[in-house]
């Protein structure tokens, strides 16, 4: 498979790129800064320079031509303000979905956040983040031309992955290592039967592949 990842230099994305490359997939990661390219190449991915905050749908679609699946893993990140929560976490996800449609790529996996909700209340930056992610998720879930899956991890940690997760429509609060989020994403990309599902993920007791097959109905 050829898989293109938005936010290719992110902590989850780099882990995902290593997993996909190791299993033989052709992986490309979209980045904003040329100096990030070496990290992607080290992970086995092709760096693609494109700023999702300023690019047009046509420009992004050109980078997605020929892909079998795309993953939106971009984020404004810690320390960013309300404005970039909107331009990255919402608008870039919308742009990426439109570009996937334009390029004819059906499989679309989104890295969202537990608690994402377009109607979320509050004035803090994190509240704005949850609203932005919720609005982006709502938009993607309305695209009938996409076989979308939305993944909403719990609190992210840098602990070593265990390969054991809880993956359900609603898990309740919990944490999960970024390693395990990447492993879930790698399985989801390759499991189109999960299309149309919004899933929460936290650490649990079920092997990743088994958990994905279970939610897919296999």
PyMOL commands that set and color helices and strands:
alter all, ss='L'
color gray80, all
select helices_A, chain A and resi 11-22+34-43+57-64+82-103+125-141+178-189+192-194+208-216
alter helices_A, ss='H'
color red, helices_A
select strands_A, chain A and resi 2-6+26-31+46-49+69-72+107-111+147-153+155-157+164-168+175-177+197-203+206-207
alter strands_A, ss='S'
color yellow, strands_A
deselect
rebuild
show_as cartoon
